[in-house]
């Protein structure tokens, strides 16, 4: 185990049961995510890509195997300890932004820092700096309903990166955007990957975006193929 490894999963499996039927979604997944690495996970709809991402981020529990974040088995941790580790080490971006509608872009981005224990004044200052970096300084006082789709996704990306996480887990982060806006958002993700050293694990259907990553893994019949 080295300090460069952010996430490691070993013999990960996930099965879902519905009465007498059991669906094996993931089987014997082994994956190592190192700091600064860029990994795309592709596969057909229903292949388990989102399920894998949720397991890597501790948002779901495996049927067998384990996931380690910085060498800690996350499924043996308390809820509070896992929440703290996630807040410090991981950022999440989804196809739909999940911004809180009653808060401004500035407040939405500051929230993870406040949850992590920072003073609101400091959190808002850092949020303003990051929103400026993603080109949203002129929109910081606007609520999500007043932003375009691309602007909302930029704000969601800023929120995911405000804690300077070691790894960004992104589930179809550009899937709800037009091609031009999608490429702009993806360029921004790659730029922040380089400047912050944040590892990227991105689930995408877009082969063009996947080709811009260091490694592309395909999820077929519950297993990852290089």
Buried (B, 14 or more C-beta within 10 A) or exposed (E): EEEEBBBBBBEBBBBEEEEEEEEEBBBEBEBBBBBBBBBBBBBEEEBBBBBBBBBBBBBBEBBEBBBBBBEBEBBEBEEEEBEBBBBBBBBBBBBEBEBEEEBBBBBBBBBBBBEEEBEEEEBBBBBBEBBEBBBBEEBBEBBBEEBEBBBBBBBBBBBBBBBBBBBBBBBBBBBBBEEEBBBBBBEBBBEBBEEBEBBBBBBBBBEEBBEBBEEBBBBEEBBBEE
